[in-house]
């Protein structure tokens, strides 16, 4: 057994440093400004019910490319994760590559939205936003970037409206819900979805959020607050920590019927693989998707394991399919310094090459 060397002078020094950081941290927390939700300038261009479609301002000195890009985010949590801070912004990086960026903000569903279905989201809201952008730019087709569940929505949308989508990028997108290591899917398969929705109506965002945190309870609910002490004496790092905390707990409720169908058709029936997903009067078939696809996944993703995303490769009819593996996690693919240097520039480069073709 290796003896533990705990010298009194060393212990006292560490305790003093810990106390100093706590004291400075309290001052920094009290003086912290209001935490913003997104840092890149944008303006609303289209509204429908709770939905707002934003267009981001083009940075000075950048000429936007002719084919605009629509970002479709998940219904869970808020889309400002993609624009969380100045030096950790996927959107800012895309703008720097010349992308003309639009983003759908789903808002906060309430009781009036309980009966919204997947068809309402895919063939209603998304299609209306795509048509607005197409008409504004005088184009037949635009580019789409789908993130997480928004990637699954984008796959469904593109397969049903291929003529309106020029290029598709999917990020950490679940495709095979029975892929190994998918703990969230395993839990959801055991749920009585009908009982949950019939009882609650809309599914509380707080319930879903704590479910996600429970997938990694030590690191996501305990260890990060212990580690927080190391940054408390730096006002900028404190603000960045608070930004992330705000996003984590900013969880909209889910429209009951949409949650019911998505959970049953995908988590329980693996709809992209096995078929049977009906939107309106049509069945979703990824073989109807023919445009170029860039599929990006994270190698340490605990929510969407790599195999769950890589399954897309054989499911579409695209003759131009590419993959990009990122050595990080589900959130790090947006906010890590490595992602800013590798992932976002790669997306912009791929879109520019394919939009010009």
N, C-alpha and C positions, 0 to 999 in steps of 0.2 A: 504494500500500500504506500502510495506517495504521500508524504506528510504535507499538510496544508500550512503554508507559511503566512501567518497573519501577524504582522508586526504592529504593535500599538501605534507607533508613529505614522505608519502607512495608513492604518485604519482611520486615525484622527484626521489625516490630510484629506482622505476621500470623503469623510463625513462633512468636513468644512466646505469642500468644493460642492458637495451635494446640497448643503444648506444655502450656499451662495446662489446656486442656480435656481433653487426654489424661490428664494427671495426676489431675484431679478425676474424670474418667470412670472410671479404674481404681478409685478409692475408692468411687464410687457402684456400680460393678458388683460389687465385693467385698461391699458392705453391702446389696445388694438382697435383699429378703425373697423367700420362696418365691413363684413366679409362680402365681397362681390361675388356674383354668379356669372362668370365669364368675363374675359378681359378684352376681347376683340370687338371693335365697334360694329354694330349691326343695326338694321331697321326692319320693322315688319312690312311685308308686302302683300300678305294674303291672310285672312282670318276665316275660320269656319268653326262654329261651336266653341269648344275649348282650345282648339288647335290654332297656333300661330306659325306661319311660315316666315322665317327671317332670311334676309340677304345680308351677307357680310360686306363691309366696305373694303374696296380694293386698296391696299397700301400704296402710298405715294411712290412713284417710280416703277410700279408694276403694271404691265399691260395684261388684262385678263384674257385667257384663252377663249375661243369662240364657243366651245361646248361647255355649258355650266355643269356644276356638280351639286347634286342633292344628297344631303346626309340624312339617313333614316335611323334614328336612335331607338333603343328599346323603350318599352312602356314603363319598365322598372327604373327607378332613380331618374335623374334629370340630365339632359344632354350637355350641360356645361362642363361635364368631365372632359369633353374634347377640347375645352378652352379654359382650363382650370387656373393657369397662371401664365405670366408673360413668357417665361423661359420653358414652360412645359405645356405647350398648346398645339394639339394636332391641327386645329383650324388655322392657327397662325402660320404653321408650317406649310399647309396646303395653299394658303393665300400667297406665300412667298414663291411657290412654284408656278403661279399664274392661274390657279383655279378660281373660278367665279363661284363662290360657295353659297349655297342655300342650306338651311337646316329646318327640319320640322320639330317644333316644340309641342308635345302632346298636351301640355297643361296638366290640370288636376281634375280627373273625372269625379263627379259627384253622383248623387242618387238618380239624377236625370239621365245619366249615361249607362245605367245598369244593363240595359238591353242591347247596347252596341255589340255587334258581332265582328268576327274576323273579316267578314265580307265588307262591313262598313269601313274598317280601317284600310284594307288592301284596295278594294275596288271603289271605295268612296274617297276617304281622306287622301291617301297617297296618290291616287289617280288624279284627283282634282289639283293637287299641288304640282304634279308632273305636267299636267295640261297648262296650268298657269305659267310655268317656267318655259315650256315649249312655245307657247303663244307670245310670251314677252320677248323671246329671242328669235322668233321666226324659224324654229327648228322642228324637224320631225322627231328627233330623239335626243336625249340628254344622258349624262353620266350619273350613276347612283353609287353611293357608298353606304352600305348597311352595317350597323354595329350591333353585335351580340344578337338579341332577339330581333332588333331592327334589320339584321342581316337575313334572318329567316323570313321576315316580312318582305324584304327586297327580293329574295329568291322567288317567293310566291308571286309577287307583283310582276317581276320580269318574265316569268314563265307564262303569265297570262296576258302580258302587254309587251311582248318582245319588240314590237315595232316602235315603241316609244323609248327604248333604252339602248343607247349606243355601246356603253361599256359598264360592267358591274364589278365593284370591289366589295368583298365581304371581309369583315374583321371579327375575329373570335366568335364565329357564327356556328351555332349548333345545327348539325345536319343529321348525324346518326345518334339518336337519343339512347341507343343501347350499346354505345361504345364502352369499352372497359374503363373503369375508374370514374365514371360519372355518378358521384354520390347523390347529387341533386335529383337526377333522373330516377335513381333507385328509390329515393324517398317518395317522389311524386307518384311513381307507379303503385305504391301501396296506399295512396290516399283515396278516400271516397270523394271525388271531385264534385259530384252532384250534391251530396249532402252539404259540403262546405259552401258552395255557391247558393244553394237554396236557403241555407241558414243565414249567411252573412250578406247576400246581395253582392255589392262590390267587395272585393277582397282587400282588406286593409294593407296599405303599403308597409306599415310598421311590422305586421306579421311576416310579410315576405322578407323584409330587411333582416329581421332577427333569424329567419331561416337561413339566409345567406351567411350571416355572421357565424351561425352554428356549424357551418361546414369546416371552419378553422377556428374553433373557439379560443384557443390559447393565444394565437398570434393576433387575431382580429378583435378580441374583447378584453385582453389583459396585457399582453406583452408590449403592445404599441404605446400604452400609457406609461409603462415603466420606461420605455425608450424615449418618451417625450421629454423627460427631464434633461436629456443631453442637448436639447435644442432650445430650452426655455430662456436661455440668456441671449438668444439671437432674435430680435423682433421680426425680421423677415421670415425666418424659419417657423416662428410661432404662428404667423399669419398664414403661411402655407399649410401648416398642420391643421389650423382651424378651417381653412378652405376645404380640405379633404374631409374633415369631420362633418362639416355642413352638408357636403354632397352625400356622404354615406347615409345620413339620417334624413335626407330630403327625398322621401319615398312616396310618390303619389299612389292612391288607391288604384286598383285594377277593375275596369268594367267587368261585371260579373260574367256575362255571356261570352265575352272574348276570352277571359281567363278559363272558363269552362272548356271552350273548344280547343284552345291552344294546349292546355294541359292534357286533355284526353286524346286529341289527334296526334300530338307530337310526343309528349313525355310518356304516354301510356301505349299509344299505337304506332309510334315511330313512323309518322305519316310520309316523310320524304322518302323513306326506304320502302315502305309497304304500300303506299298509296292510300286512297280513300279520303283525302282531305277535300271537302266540297266547299267552295265559295260561290254563293249565289246558285247558279245552275251548272257550274263547271267544276271538274275535278282538277286539282293542281297536279301537273306533271312536269318535272324538271327537264324532261327530254325536249320540251317545247322551248327551252332556253338555249339560244344559239349564239349570243353575242360573246365577245371576249370577256374572260373572268380572271380577276386576280383575287386569290383566296389567301388571307393572312391569318395565322394562328399563333398562339403563344405556347411555348414548350412546357412552361410550368403553370399552365392555367388549371385552377382547381374547379372552375365553374364549367368551362367548355374544354375538356381534354383534347389534345391534338387530334386523336383519332376521330373524335366527333366532328371535327371540321374537315379533315382530310378526305372523309367519305364523299365529299362533293365531286371529287375528280372524275368519278365514273358515272355520275348521275345525270349530267347535262349533255346536250348535243353540241356544246361549244367546241370549235376547232382550234381555239386559242385560249388554253387554260394554263395559268401560272400559279405557283404557290410561293409564299414567303413565310419562313419560320422565324419567330422572334424568341430569343433566349430570355424569357421573362414570364410574368404572370398576366392575369386578366386585366388588371388595372395598369400595370407597368407598361403595357404596350401603348398607352396614351401619354403617361406622365413621366416616364423615366427619361433621363438624359440620353441614354443609348437609343431609345425609340425616336427621339427628336432628330438624332443624327442619321438613323438608318431607315426607320419605317416610313415616316412621313415623306421624306424626299423620294423614296422608292415609289410610293403611291403617285406622287406628282409626276415623276418621270414616266411611269407606265401610262398614266392618263394622257399625258402630252403626246407620247408616241402613238397611242391608239386613237386619240381624237383627231390626229392629223392624217391618219391613214384613210 
